[in-house]
Amino acid sequence: MAQKTKNQFWRILKKIALILFISQFAYILFCKWINPPITITQLVNVIQGNGLNRDYIDYEDMGRNIKLAVMASEDQLFPDHDGFDVKAIKKAMNYNEKHPTRARGASTISQQTAKNVFLWQHGGFFRKGLEVYFTFMIELTWNKKRILETYLNVAEMGTGIFGVQAAAKKYFNKDPKNLTPREAAMIAACLPNPKKLTVVPPSRYISTRSARILSQMNNLEGDPDIEALLK
């Protein structure tokens, strides 16, 4: 009797695991063509009383400058890697060993997209493991333009502000495609900590970091792989 109960338990567990796998895979494919109705991070912001200022837009409506600024700021090898920047990860690990109180990340745009769409902020090794899986899956099933488009639509860019359309309207009262290189760099500069970093008026950190991003934007312009993503 005990063995029969045990077998039934494992059959139920396998069915649950199969349903979960099919469901998450279906949602990955759903998000290949349709923007996520809501993310965990967005839902948490609503619950915390921060609201949800969001307006999804198409890739061609985002404009050149914000795409270039985000790649210059967050992931300059985005067109070339398969979701993970191994060299950057090794550098971050070495840095964190030497500076345990000042952790440095090495997440690519693909990793951040996976986290923002399918997972939650913070979370330790368990969430990181899931992030690796979802990063692999979107790199496998989406293309680079879709990953960048989704990131630019769901990334938090201020308290309760999600995506480049909401950010451009909030900070500069214009659509993203009309942002100047400097304005785009200022928005990109807040991405490491969008709830604390002030874009307008710019904090000292935003001013300093946006200047570095502008310099990197100039360096990246003309790169064939980057240019292909800016169209």
VENPEUR-V132281 format. One record per pair of residues at least 12 apart in sequence whose C-alpha atoms are under 10 Angstrom apart, sorted by sequence separation. I is the first residue (numbers start at 1). J is the second residue. D is the distance in Angstrom with one decimal. If there is no record, write none. Layout:
i->I j->J d->D
i->I j->J d->D
//
This chain:
i->42 j->54 d->9.3
i->92 j->104 d->5.6
i->93 j->105 d->8.5
i->115 j->127 d->8.4
i->118 j->130 d->9.1
i->119 j->131 d->7.4
i->135 j->147 d->9.9
i->151 j->163 d->7.8
i->152 j->164 d->5.8
i->153 j->165 d->7.6
i->158 j->170 d->9.4
i->164 j->176 d->6.2
i->165 j->177 d->9.1
i->171 j->183 d->8.8
i->172 j->184 d->9.9
i->186 j->198 d->9.4
i->187 j->199 d->6.4
i->190 j->202 d->9.6
i->75 j->88 d->9.8
i->91 j->104 d->9.0
i->92 j->105 d->6.0
i->93 j->106 d->8.8
i->115 j->128 d->8.6
i->118 j->131 d->8.3
i->150 j->163 d->8.8
i->151 j->164 d->9.3
i->152 j->165 d->8.7
i->153 j->166 d->9.0
i->158 j->171 d->9.7
i->163 j->176 d->9.8
i->164 j->177 d->9.6
i->186 j->199 d->6.2
i->187 j->200 d->9.2
i->189 j->202 d->9.9
i->190 j->203 d->9.8
i->38 j->52 d->9.8
i->91 j->105 d->9.4
i->92 j->106 d->6.1
i->149 j->163 d->9.6
i->185 j->199 d->9.9
i->186 j->200 d->8.6
i->89 j->104 d->9.4
i->91 j->106 d->8.3
i->92 j->107 d->9.8
i->115 j->130 d->8.5
i->116 j->131 d->9.6
i->119 j->134 d->9.0
i->149 j->164 d->9.9
i->168 j->183 d->8.4
i->171 j->186 d->9.6
i->172 j->187 d->10.0
i->187 j->202 d->9.8
i->190 j->205 d->8.8
i->89 j->105 d->7.6
i->90 j->106 d->8.6
i->114 j->130 d->8.9
i->115 j->131 d->5.8
i->118 j->134 d->7.6
i->168 j->184 d->8.3
i->171 j->187 d->8.4
i->183 j->199 d->9.2
i->186 j->202 d->7.7
i->189 j->205 d->8.3
i->190 j->206 d->6.6
i->88 j->105 d->8.6
i->89 j->106 d->5.2
i->111 j->128 d->9.4
i->114 j->131 d->6.1
i->115 j->132 d->9.2
i->117 j->134 d->9.4
i->118 j->135 d->9.9
i->167 j->184 d->9.8
i->183 j->200 d->9.9
i->186 j->203 d->10.0
i->189 j->206 d->5.7
i->88 j->106 d->5.6
i->89 j->107 d->7.8
i->113 j->131 d->9.2
i->114 j->132 d->8.3
i->188 j->206 d->9.0
i->189 j->207 d->8.3
i->87 j->106 d->9.0
i->88 j->107 d->8.4
i->89 j->108 d->9.6
i->112 j->131 d->8.4
i->114 j->133 d->8.7
i->115 j->134 d->7.9
i->168 j->187 d->8.0
i->186 j->205 d->10.0
i->187 j->206 d->8.5
i->189 j->208 d->8.9
i->190 j->209 d->8.8
i->36 j->56 d->9.6
i->86 j->106 d->8.8
i->88 j->108 d->9.2
i->111 j->131 d->6.5
i->114 j->134 d->5.5
i->115 j->135 d->8.2
i->164 j->184 d->9.2
i->167 j->187 d->7.4
i->186 j->206 d->6.2
i->189 j->209 d->5.8
i->190 j->210 d->8.8
i->35 j->56 d->7.5
i->85 j->106 d->7.4
i->86 j->107 d->10.0
i->110 j->131 d->9.6
i->111 j->132 d->7.2
i->113 j->134 d->9.1
i->114 j->135 d->5.3
i->185 j->206 d->8.9
i->186 j->207 d->7.2
i->188 j->209 d->9.0
i->189 j->210 d->5.4
i->35 j->57 d->9.4
i->84 j->106 d->8.7
i->85 j->107 d->7.7
i->110 j->132 d->9.7
i->111 j->133 d->9.5
i->113 j->135 d->7.8
i->114 j->136 d->8.9
i->185 j->207 d->9.3
i->186 j->208 d->9.5
i->188 j->210 d->7.5
i->189 j->211 d->9.1
i->35 j->58 d->9.9
i->84 j->107 d->7.4
i->85 j->108 d->6.7
i->111 j->134 d->7.9
i->112 j->135 d->8.4
i->114 j->137 d->8.9
i->164 j->187 d->8.3
i->186 j->209 d->7.9
i->187 j->210 d->8.2
i->189 j->212 d->9.2
i->83 j->107 d->9.0
i->84 j->108 d->6.2
i->110 j->134 d->9.1
i->111 j->135 d->5.3
i->114 j->138 d->7.4
i->164 j->188 d->9.5
i->185 j->209 d->8.3
i->186 j->210 d->5.1
i->189 j->213 d->7.5
i->83 j->108 d->6.6
i->84 j->109 d->9.0
i->110 j->135 d->5.9
i->111 j->136 d->8.7
i->113 j->138 d->8.9
i->114 j->139 d->9.7
i->182 j->207 d->9.8
i->185 j->210 d->4.9
i->186 j->211 d->8.4
i->188 j->213 d->8.1
i->82 j->108 d->9.7
i->83 j->109 d->7.8
i->84 j->110 d->7.7
i->85 j->111 d->9.9
i->109 j->135 d->9.5
i->110 j->136 d->8.7
i->184 j->210 d->8.6
i->185 j->211 d->7.5
i->81 j->108 d->9.0
i->83 j->110 d->5.3
i->84 j->111 d->7.4
i->108 j->135 d->9.4
i->111 j->138 d->9.3
i->171 j->198 d->9.9
i->172 j->199 d->9.9
i->183 j->210 d->8.6
i->185 j->212 d->8.7
i->186 j->213 d->8.4
i->82 j->110 d->8.6
i->83 j->111 d->6.6
i->110 j->138 d->7.7
i->111 j->139 d->9.6
i->171 j->199 d->7.2
i->172 j->200 d->8.4
i->182 j->210 d->7.2
i->185 j->213 d->5.9
i->186 j->214 d->9.0
i->81 j->110 d->9.5
i->83 j->112 d->9.9
i->110 j->139 d->7.4
i->158 j->187 d->9.1
i->170 j->199 d->10.0
i->171 j->200 d->6.1
i->181 j->210 d->9.7
i->182 j->211 d->7.9
i->184 j->213 d->9.4
i->185 j->214 d->6.1
i->78 j->108 d->7.0
i->157 j->187 d->7.0
i->170 j->200 d->9.2
i->171 j->201 d->8.8
i->184 j->214 d->8.9
i->185 j->215 d->9.7
i->75 j->106 d->8.8
i->77 j->108 d->8.4
i->78 j->109 d->6.8
i->83 j->114 d->9.9
i->157 j->188 d->8.1
i->182 j->213 d->8.8
i->183 j->214 d->9.7
i->185 j->216 d->9.9
i->74 j->106 d->8.9
i->75 j->107 d->8.0
i->76 j->108 d->8.9
i->77 j->109 d->9.5
i->78 j->110 d->7.8
i->157 j->189 d->9.4
i->158 j->190 d->7.6
i->162 j->194 d->9.9
i->167 j->199 d->9.6
i->181 j->213 d->9.5
i->182 j->214 d->6.6
i->185 j->217 d->8.6
i->74 j->107 d->8.0
i->75 j->108 d->5.5
i->76 j->109 d->9.3
i->114 j->147 d->8.9
i->117 j->150 d->8.3
i->157 j->190 d->6.5
i->158 j->191 d->8.4
i->161 j->194 d->8.8
i->181 j->214 d->7.0
i->74 j->108 d->6.8
i->75 j->109 d->6.0
i->110 j->144 d->8.5
i->113 j->147 d->6.8
i->116 j->150 d->9.4
i->117 j->151 d->8.4
i->156 j->190 d->9.1
i->157 j->191 d->6.1
i->159 j->193 d->9.8
i->160 j->194 d->9.4
i->161 j->195 d->9.2
i->74 j->109 d->6.6
i->75 j->110 d->9.0
i->109 j->144 d->9.8
i->112 j->147 d->9.7
i->113 j->148 d->8.0
i->116 j->151 d->7.8
i->156 j->191 d->7.2
i->157 j->192 d->9.2
i->158 j->193 d->8.3
i->159 j->194 d->6.7
i->160 j->195 d->8.3
i->111 j->147 d->9.7
i->113 j->149 d->9.6
i->114 j->150 d->9.6
i->115 j->151 d->9.9
i->155 j->191 d->7.9
i->156 j->192 d->9.6
i->157 j->193 d->8.4
i->158 j->194 d->4.5
i->159 j->195 d->4.9
i->181 j->217 d->8.3
i->71 j->108 d->9.4
i->110 j->147 d->6.4
i->113 j->150 d->7.0
i->114 j->151 d->8.7
i->117 j->154 d->7.3
i->156 j->193 d->8.9
i->157 j->194 d->5.1
i->158 j->195 d->5.2
i->159 j->196 d->8.2
i->181 j->218 d->9.6
i->71 j->109 d->7.9
i->74 j->112 d->9.5
i->109 j->147 d->7.8
i->110 j->148 d->7.8
i->113 j->151 d->5.1
i->116 j->154 d->6.8
i->117 j->155 d->9.0
i->156 j->194 d->6.4
i->157 j->195 d->7.7
i->158 j->196 d->7.9
i->159 j->197 d->9.6
i->70 j->109 d->8.7
i->109 j->148 d->7.2
i->112 j->151 d->7.4
i->113 j->152 d->8.8
i->116 j->155 d->6.8
i->155 j->194 d->9.3
i->156 j->195 d->8.3
i->158 j->197 d->7.8
i->159 j->198 d->9.9
i->110 j->150 d->9.7
i->111 j->151 d->9.8
i->113 j->153 d->9.7
i->115 j->155 d->9.9
i->116 j->156 d->8.7
i->157 j->197 d->9.3
i->158 j->198 d->7.9
i->110 j->151 d->8.1
i->113 j->154 d->8.0
i->157 j->198 d->9.9
i->158 j->199 d->8.3
i->109 j->151 d->7.2
i->112 j->154 d->10.0
i->113 j->155 d->7.8
i->157 j->199 d->9.1
i->109 j->152 d->9.7
i->112 j->155 d->8.3
i->84 j->132 d->8.7
i->83 j->132 d->8.7
i->83 j->134 d->9.9
i->84 j->135 d->8.3
i->83 j->135 d->6.1
i->84 j->136 d->8.8
i->82 j->135 d->8.9
i->83 j->136 d->6.6
i->82 j->136 d->7.8
i->83 j->137 d->9.5
i->83 j->138 d->8.6
i->84 j->139 d->9.9
i->82 j->138 d->9.9
i->83 j->139 d->6.2
i->82 j->139 d->6.5
i->83 j->140 d->9.4
i->81 j->139 d->9.5
i->82 j->140 d->8.6
i->83 j->144 d->9.7
i->82 j->144 d->9.6
i->79 j->143 d->10.0
i->80 j->144 d->9.5
i->79 j->144 d->6.8
i->78 j->144 d->8.1
i->79 j->145 d->9.2
i->78 j->147 d->10.0
i->79 j->148 d->9.9
i->78 j->148 d->9.0
i->41 j->115 d->9.4
i->42 j->116 d->9.0
i->40 j->115 d->9.5
i->41 j->116 d->6.9
i->42 j->117 d->9.6
i->39 j->115 d->9.6
i->40 j->116 d->7.7
i->41 j->117 d->8.4
i->44 j->120 d->9.1
i->39 j->116 d->6.9
i->40 j->117 d->7.6
i->41 j->118 d->9.5
i->44 j->121 d->9.9
i->71 j->148 d->9.0
i->39 j->117 d->5.6
i->40 j->118 d->7.5
i->41 j->119 d->8.0
i->42 j->120 d->9.5
i->70 j->148 d->9.2
i->38 j->117 d->8.2
i->39 j->118 d->6.9
i->40 j->119 d->6.5
i->41 j->120 d->5.9
i->37 j->117 d->9.8
i->38 j->118 d->9.8
i->39 j->119 d->7.8
i->40 j->120 d->5.8
i->41 j->121 d->6.8
i->36 j->117 d->7.0
i->39 j->120 d->8.3
i->40 j->121 d->8.5
i->67 j->148 d->7.8
i->70 j->151 d->9.6
i->148 j->229 d->8.7
i->35 j->117 d->9.2
i->36 j->118 d->9.0
i->67 j->149 d->8.7
i->70 j->152 d->8.4
i->145 j->228 d->9.3
i->145 j->229 d->6.3
i->67 j->152 d->7.9
i->144 j->229 d->7.7
i->145 j->230 d->8.9
i->28 j->114 d->9.7
i->31 j->117 d->8.8
i->59 j->145 d->7.8
i->66 j->152 d->8.6
i->145 j->231 d->9.5
i->31 j->118 d->9.9
i->59 j->146 d->8.0
i->62 j->149 d->8.4
i->105 j->192 d->9.6
i->58 j->146 d->9.9
i->28 j->117 d->9.4
i->59 j->148 d->8.4
i->60 j->149 d->9.1
i->28 j->118 d->8.6
i->59 j->149 d->5.4
i->62 j->152 d->8.3
i->27 j->118 d->9.1
i->58 j->149 d->7.4
i->59 j->150 d->8.6
i->62 j->153 d->9.3
i->57 j->149 d->8.6
i->58 j->150 d->9.3
i->56 j->149 d->9.5
i->57 j->150 d->9.5
i->59 j->152 d->8.8
i->24 j->118 d->8.9
i->56 j->150 d->8.9
i->58 j->152 d->9.9
i->59 j->153 d->9.1
i->57 j->152 d->9.1
i->58 j->153 d->8.8
i->56 j->152 d->8.9
i->57 j->153 d->7.0
i->56 j->153 d->5.6
i->67 j->164 d->9.6
i->55 j->153 d->7.7
i->56 j->154 d->8.0
i->66 j->164 d->7.8
i->54 j->153 d->8.1
i->55 j->154 d->9.3
i->54 j->154 d->8.1
i->54 j->155 d->10.0
i->63 j->164 d->10.0
i->54 j->156 d->9.5
i->62 j->164 d->7.3
i->66 j->168 d->9.6
i->53 j->156 d->9.8
i->62 j->165 d->7.6
i->61 j->165 d->9.1
i->53 j->158 d->9.5
i->28 j->134 d->8.4
i->32 j->138 d->8.1
i->53 j->159 d->8.9
i->54 j->160 d->8.2
i->55 j->161 d->9.5
i->56 j->162 d->8.9
i->57 j->163 d->8.7
i->62 j->168 d->9.9
i->31 j->138 d->9.3
i->52 j->159 d->8.8
i->53 j->160 d->5.7
i->54 j->161 d->6.3
i->55 j->162 d->7.8
i->56 j->163 d->7.0
i->57 j->164 d->8.5
i->58 j->165 d->10.0
i->29 j->137 d->9.6
i->50 j->158 d->10.0
i->51 j->159 d->8.3
i->52 j->160 d->5.0
i->53 j->161 d->4.8
i->54 j->162 d->5.1
i->55 j->163 d->7.1
i->56 j->164 d->8.4
i->57 j->165 d->7.0
i->25 j->134 d->9.5
i->28 j->137 d->7.7
i->29 j->138 d->8.6
i->32 j->141 d->7.6
i->33 j->142 d->8.9
i->50 j->159 d->6.4
i->51 j->160 d->5.3
i->52 j->161 d->6.4
i->53 j->162 d->6.1
i->54 j->163 d->6.3
i->55 j->164 d->8.4
i->56 j->165 d->7.0
i->57 j->166 d->9.8
i->67 j->176 d->9.6
i->24 j->134 d->9.4
i->28 j->138 d->7.1
i->32 j->142 d->5.8
i->50 j->160 d->5.1
i->51 j->161 d->8.2
i->52 j->162 d->7.3
i->53 j->163 d->8.6
i->54 j->164 d->8.7
i->55 j->165 d->6.0
i->56 j->166 d->8.5
i->66 j->176 d->6.9
i->67 j->177 d->9.7
i->31 j->142 d->8.9
i->32 j->143 d->8.6
i->35 j->146 d->10.0
i->49 j->160 d->8.7
i->50 j->161 d->8.8
i->54 j->165 d->7.4
i->55 j->166 d->6.0
i->65 j->176 d->8.2
i->66 j->177 d->7.8
i->25 j->137 d->8.5
i->29 j->141 d->7.3
i->42 j->154 d->8.5
i->48 j->160 d->9.7
i->53 j->165 d->9.5
i->54 j->166 d->5.4
i->55 j->167 d->9.5
i->63 j->175 d->8.7
i->64 j->176 d->8.7
i->65 j->177 d->7.4
i->66 j->178 d->9.5
i->69 j->181 d->7.4
i->73 j->185 d->8.0
i->25 j->138 d->10.0
i->28 j->141 d->8.1
i->29 j->142 d->8.2
i->33 j->146 d->8.2
i->41 j->154 d->9.3
i->42 j->155 d->9.5
i->53 j->166 d->6.2
i->54 j->167 d->8.5
i->62 j->175 d->7.8
i->63 j->176 d->5.9
i->64 j->177 d->6.8
i->65 j->178 d->8.5
i->66 j->179 d->7.3
i->68 j->181 d->8.7
i->69 j->182 d->8.9
i->72 j->185 d->8.8
i->28 j->142 d->8.8
i->32 j->146 d->7.0
i->35 j->149 d->9.4
i->36 j->150 d->8.7
i->41 j->155 d->9.4
i->42 j->156 d->8.4
i->45 j->159 d->8.0
i->46 j->160 d->7.7
i->52 j->166 d->9.7
i->53 j->167 d->8.6
i->61 j->175 d->8.3
i->62 j->176 d->5.1
i->63 j->177 d->3.6
i->64 j->178 d->9.0
i->65 j->179 d->6.7
i->66 j->180 d->8.6
i->69 j->183 d->9.3
i->70 j->184 d->8.1
i->74 j->188 d->8.1
i->31 j->146 d->9.3
i->32 j->147 d->8.5
i->35 j->150 d->7.0
i->39 j->154 d->8.0
i->41 j->156 d->8.5
i->45 j->160 d->6.1
i->61 j->176 d->7.2
i->62 j->177 d->4.9
i->63 j->178 d->7.0
i->64 j->179 d->8.8
i->65 j->180 d->6.7
i->66 j->181 d->7.5
i->69 j->184 d->5.9
i->70 j->185 d->7.6
i->73 j->188 d->6.4
i->74 j->189 d->9.1
i->25 j->141 d->10.0
i->31 j->147 d->9.9
i->34 j->150 d->9.3
i->38 j->154 d->8.9
i->44 j->160 d->9.7
i->45 j->161 d->9.4
i->61 j->177 d->5.9
i->62 j->178 d->8.6
i->63 j->179 d->7.7
i->64 j->180 d->9.5
i->65 j->181 d->5.4
i->66 j->182 d->9.6
i->68 j->184 d->8.5
i->69 j->185 d->5.2
i->72 j->188 d->8.7
i->73 j->189 d->7.0
i->33 j->150 d->9.8
i->36 j->153 d->9.6
i->43 j->160 d->10.0
i->53 j->170 d->9.1
i->60 j->177 d->8.4
i->61 j->178 d->9.5
i->62 j->179 d->9.2
i->63 j->180 d->9.8
i->64 j->181 d->8.9
i->65 j->182 d->8.7
i->66 j->183 d->8.4
i->67 j->184 d->8.4
i->68 j->185 d->8.7
i->69 j->186 d->8.7
i->70 j->187 d->8.5
i->71 j->188 d->8.9
i->73 j->190 d->9.8
i->74 j->191 d->8.3
i->32 j->150 d->8.9
i->35 j->153 d->8.2
i->36 j->154 d->8.5
i->42 j->160 d->7.5
i->59 j->177 d->10.0
i->65 j->183 d->8.7
i->66 j->184 d->4.8
i->67 j->185 d->9.8
i->69 j->187 d->8.4
i->70 j->188 d->5.4
i->73 j->191 d->8.6
i->74 j->192 d->8.8
i->31 j->150 d->8.6
i->35 j->154 d->8.7
i->41 j->160 d->9.6
i->42 j->161 d->9.0
i->57 j->176 d->9.6
i->65 j->184 d->5.9
i->66 j->185 d->7.2
i->69 j->188 d->6.1
i->70 j->189 d->8.4
i->73 j->192 d->9.6
i->42 j->162 d->7.9
i->64 j->184 d->9.4
i->65 j->185 d->8.1
i->66 j->186 d->9.6
i->68 j->188 d->9.5
i->69 j->189 d->8.6
i->41 j->162 d->9.7
i->63 j->184 d->9.9
i->66 j->187 d->8.1
i->67 j->188 d->9.3
i->70 j->191 d->8.7
i->66 j->188 d->7.5
i->73 j->209 d->8.8
i->73 j->210 d->8.6
i->73 j->212 d->8.6
i->74 j->213 d->9.5
i->72 j->212 d->9.2
i->73 j->213 d->5.7
i->76 j->216 d->8.7
i->69 j->210 d->8.9
i->72 j->213 d->6.0
i->73 j->214 d->9.0
i->76 j->217 d->9.4
i->71 j->213 d->9.3
i->72 j->214 d->8.0
i->70 j->213 d->8.6
i->72 j->215 d->8.8
i->73 j->216 d->7.8
i->69 j->213 d->6.6
i->72 j->216 d->5.6
i->73 j->217 d->8.5
i->76 j->220 d->7.9
i->68 j->213 d->9.4
i->69 j->214 d->7.3
i->71 j->216 d->9.2
i->72 j->217 d->5.6
i->79 j->224 d->9.7
i->80 j->225 d->7.6
i->68 j->214 d->9.4
i->69 j->215 d->9.9
i->71 j->217 d->8.3
i->72 j->218 d->9.1
i->79 j->225 d->6.0
i->80 j->226 d->9.2
i->69 j->216 d->8.3
i->70 j->217 d->9.1
i->72 j->219 d->8.8
i->78 j->225 d->9.1
i->79 j->226 d->6.5
i->68 j->216 d->9.2
i->69 j->217 d->6.1
i->72 j->220 d->7.2
i->77 j->225 d->9.3
i->78 j->226 d->8.4
i->79 j->227 d->9.8
i->65 j->214 d->10.0
i->68 j->217 d->6.2
i->69 j->218 d->9.7
i->71 j->220 d->8.9
i->72 j->221 d->9.8
i->77 j->226 d->8.8
i->79 j->228 d->8.9
i->67 j->217 d->9.9
i->68 j->218 d->9.3
i->76 j->226 d->8.6
i->79 j->229 d->7.7
i->69 j->220 d->9.7
i->78 j->229 d->9.7
i->65 j->217 d->8.6
i->68 j->220 d->7.9
i->68 j->221 d->8.1
i->72 j->226 d->9.9
i->71 j->226 d->8.6
i->68 j->226 d->7.8
i->71 j->229 d->10.0
i->67 j->226 d->9.4
i->68 j->227 d->8.8
i->68 j->229 d->8.7
i->67 j->229 d->8.1
i->68 j->230 d->7.0
i->64 j->227 d->9.3
i->67 j->230 d->6.5
i->66 j->230 d->9.3
i->67 j->231 d->9.6
i->64 j->229 d->9.0
i->65 j->230 d->8.3
i->64 j->230 d->5.4
i->63 j->230 d->7.8
i->64 j->231 d->7.1
i->62 j->230 d->9.6
i->63 j->231 d->8.3
i->59 j->229 d->10.0
i->60 j->230 d->8.9
i->59 j->230 d->9.4
i->60 j->231 d->7.3
i->59 j->231 d->8.9
//
